[in-house]
């Protein structure tokens, strides 16, 4: 058998670099290089056994693909469902390549996941499409598009992969590997099987799934559904405890794609409305946060009311926009199809939550001129 020495390398797996002399490997008279990392089937492996390099590499490739798409397409001009489909069909497969394996070795909770390079690319896409700044709330940016963290997709891939392994004949290498991994888990040693079981426990699915052998397709779907519901509770709790998202909390009811993103076709007007909803604007309530101004001192500078310039003040009582506001209300009142209760508070709550096409379009026009 011939060996191509140019493509032959040796990597020694060890928890940390050792000061001991490295062993020398040779084939005939030719030395074989010993490396700290190695790319196998598109995944970059590290000598310490973790997948941080692989995740970073996949994120860089996905980011490159996203930038390439942006050069060819104006994401803001696309219907949100089309933009999401492009992400899910082109970018997501790159990000989650081999996630069935590396996914069990990452921190499997909703808080830490946002710090990983993979989810950062996902969030970058969401914020790029919405036209908001990079410091805009992660949980709000995803929920505006009805997008869940990719960690849920990772969990689903892991469980589906395990069900596939369970169906294999005992003589296959993959089946033998999972059985060895299970044996290590029973002996309380670190293993893929044990890490996967940790995920099951984290998701509170261990009653229905006492071990990986009992995983079925139906159980996987049920577990994914429960995980999404768990995330929605986590999301709602984060919203209600965020001072920055007070306004957003009052208008965001369901975890789904907002209808105005589809209804409004003018990308600039749509972006302005999104920025208002997600508190990515230049009102004093937000500017003061960045400049460390106490909340009570974030007074509106464009009117004489002496009130804090919140979204509610901007929409309902700021004198600088009274004529625009009056024209908008008169326009709605004269519309026989309008069913919105036009009281003072409605401009900042009921109208912002409206799904009526004409109301949403009129809304985007007035906010475009007000900002």
N, C-alpha and C positions, 0 to 999 in steps of 0.2 A: 504493500500500500504506500502510495506517495503522500507526503505531508507538505503542505504549503507553509513554510516557516514564516513567510511575511504575514500570514493571517493567523499564526499560532501564538497564543499568549497564555500565561499562567497567572491566575489570581488566587491568592491564599486568603480564605475567609478567617477573619479574626476580629474580636470586639474592638480592639484598639491597636494602633501601631506599636510594634515592639522594637526595642533597641538591639535585639539579637540580630546576628548576621543572617541575611536572607539566604536561603538555600539556592544553589545553582542548578538549573535544569538545562539539559542539553540533549540534542538528538544528533547522534554522530559527533561531528566536530563543531556543530552549530549550536550556540547558546540560545535558549528560549527566554524571552524577556518576561519578567515578573511585574505585573501591573497592579495598581490600586483600584482600578475600575475597568469594566468590560461591557461592551454593548452586545447583548444576545437577543436575537429576534426582535430588534427595535427597542429593547428595554435596557437602559444603562444600569448595570449592577455595581454596587459598592462593596469594597472588601469587608466592611463591617456588617453586611447583611441587610441594611435598611434600604428603603426605596426612595430616599430624599432626592437623589440625583435623577432617578427615573421620572419622578413627579415634576421636578424642575424642567427637565428636558421636554416632556410632553406639553407642559404649559407654554414653553417657549415656541414650540412648533405650532400649537394652537393659536397663540398670539400672532405669529407670523401669518397664519392662514386668515385670521380675522382682519389683519391690516391689508392683506392682499384683496380680500372681499371689499373692504372700504374704498380701495383705489378704483374698483370697478363699479361699485354701487353706492348710492347715497342712502344709507340705512334709514335716515329720517323720512325719506320719501315713500318708504315701503309701508304697506299694511302691516300692523304688528304681527298678525298670524304668519305672514310670509317671512318676516324677519326672524321670528322664532323658529320657523321651519328650517331656514337656512342654518341657524345656529345648531339646532338639534341634529341636522343631517350631515353637516360638514365639520363644525368645530367640536361638538360634543364627542363624536367617536375618537377624535385625536386626544382630547383630554382624558377620556376614560379607557384608553387602550390598555388592556391587561389589568384593568381595575379589579377583576375577579381575584387577582393574587395580591397586588400591593394594597388593595383597599382594606384588608384586615389588619394592616400594620400601622394605619394612621389613627389619630385621635378621633374616636367615633362619637363626638357630641356636636350639637349645633353651634355652640359658642366658639370652639376652637377651629371648626371647619373653615370659617370665613378667613382664617389666617393662612390657609394653604394656597399655594400658587394656582392650583386647579380652579378653586372657587373664585379666586381673584380675577381670572380671565372671564368667568361667567358673569361676575358683577360688572366688569368693564363693558361687556356687551350690553347688559341691561341699561347701564348709565349712558352709554353711547347712543343707544336707540332713543332713550327718553330725553336726551339732551340736557342732562343735569351734571353737576360737578362731581369729581371723584370723592369728595368728602360727604356727599349726600348719604343718608342712612342706607345701609345695605339691606336691611329687612324691608324697608319701604320700597326701595328700587325693585326688588324681586317681586314683591306682592302686587305692585302696580301692573306688572305684566303677567301675574298669576304663575310665576315661575318658582319652583321649589329648589332648595339647595341641591347641588349635584350629589351630595353624600347619600341622598335617598336612592338615586340611580345606582350608586356604587353598591349599596346594600342589596338592591334587587339583583344586580349582576352576580354578586357573591353567592346569594342564595340559589339563583338559577344554575350557577356553575356547580354548586354542591349537589343539587338534584341530578344534574348530568353525571357527576362522578358516582352517585349512588346507583345509577342505572347501568353502569359499565360492568362487564364480566370481571370476575375476581383475578383473572390472569393478566389483565392489562396493567401497564406500568403506572398509569394515572390512578387506577384503583388501589394498587399496592401502596402508592405514595400516600393516599389519604388514610389508608388503614394504619400505616406506620405513624402518620401524624396523630391519629386518634390514640394510638398506643402511648405516644409521648404525652398526650393530654391526660390520659388516665394516670400516668406516672408523675403528673404535675410538672412536666417539663414544657418549656416554651415551644409552641407549635402553631401551624396554620389552623388546625382543628380547634385548638384552645382559643385563639384569637377570634375565630368565627363564632364560637359559643359566647364569648364576651359581648359580641355585637347583639346576639339573640337576647342576652340578659339586659343589656342597655336599653333595648327596644321593648322590654317587658313582654317578650314573646316566649319566654322559657317555659311557661305552663303548657302552651299549645305545642311547643317544640322542645321536648326534654333533651334531645340530642340531634345531631345533624342527620343521622340515619332516617329520622322520621319526617324530614322535609319533603313536601310535595308541592306541585305547582299551585294548587289551591291555597296551601298554607303560605306560600311566598306572596301571592297576591293579597291575601288577608293581612299579612305582616306589613307589606308596603302601604296598604290603606291605613292601617293603624298608625304607622310612622308619620304619614302625612297629617293625620288628625293630631298627633302629638306635637308636630311642628307648628300647626295652626294655634294650638294652645300656647306654645312657647312664644310664637310671634305676637299674639294678642297681649300676653303678659309684658313683653318688651315694649310694645306700643304704649300701653297704659302707664308704664313706669318711665317713659322718656319725656323729659320736659321739652325737647326739641320737636317732638312729634305730636304735641297736644292738638294742633289743628288737624293733622292727618288722621289722628285717632277718632276725631268727631265725625269725619266724613267717610272713612273706610270701614265698610261693614263686612264684606266677604272677601275671601282669599281667591280672587279671580282677576282675569284680564279686564281692565276698566274699559267700558264701552266708548268713552270719549276718544280713546286712542284710535279706534276704528272709524268713528263718526266724523271727526275733524280731519279734513284732507290737507289743509294748509299746515305744513310742517312747522313753520315759525309760530303760528298761533297755538298749535298743539303743544309745542315745547314750552311756551310761556305758561300755559295752564298747568302743565306738569310741574314746572318749577315752583309755582304757587302751592300746589297740593303737597309737594314733598319738602316744602320750606327751604328751597334752594334759590333764594331771592335776595334782594337788597333792602328789604324792610328792616327797620332798626331792631326788631326783635331778634333777627338773625345776625345782622352786622354787629350788634352789641355783644353777641355771644363770642364772636371771633376777636373782638377788641377788649374783652373782659370788662365790659360795662355792666354794672348791676342791672338786673331786670327792670327795676322801678325807674331807672334813669334812661331807658331806651325810648325816649319820647319822639313822637312824630315831628319831623322838621318841615313838613310841607303844609301844615295847617296850624291853627292857633288853639286847638282843643286841649292841648297839654296832656293827651292820652298816650299810653304806650302804643307804639306802632306795631300792633299784632296784625295777623291776617284778617281777623274779625273787624278791627278798626279800619283797615284799608278797604274792606269790602262794603262795610255798612255805614260808617259815620265820618270818614275823612272828608272834610269840606272841599279839598282840592279836586275831588272827583265827583262832586255832587251832581253836576249836570249830566255827566256820562251815566251815572247811576240812575238818575231820574228817567233819562231816555230809555234805558234798558228795562226798567220796571214798567214804564208806560207801554213799551213794545210788547212785554209779556202779558200785561193786563188786557191788551187789545186782541190778543191771540185766543180765539175761542177753544182751541185744543189744549191750552195750558191748564194743568191741574195742580201746579205748585202753589202752596200757601205762601203768599207774598207778604209775610210780616218782616220786621226788621232783621230778625235772626236768619231768615231763610236764605239771604244772599250768601252767607258763609257756611250754611249747612245743607238745607234742602236743595237749593239750586246746584250746589257743588256735587250733590249726590244724584242729580237728575240724569235719567237715561233717555229722556225725550230728545230726539235728533235736533229739532229746531231750537230748543232751549239751549242745548249744548253748543251748537254753532254760534248762536247769539252771545252766549257766555264767553266763548273764545275770542270773539271780536272785541267785546268791551274790555276784557282783561289785557288784550294785546295793546290797546290804546292807553290803558291805565298804567301799565308798566313802563 
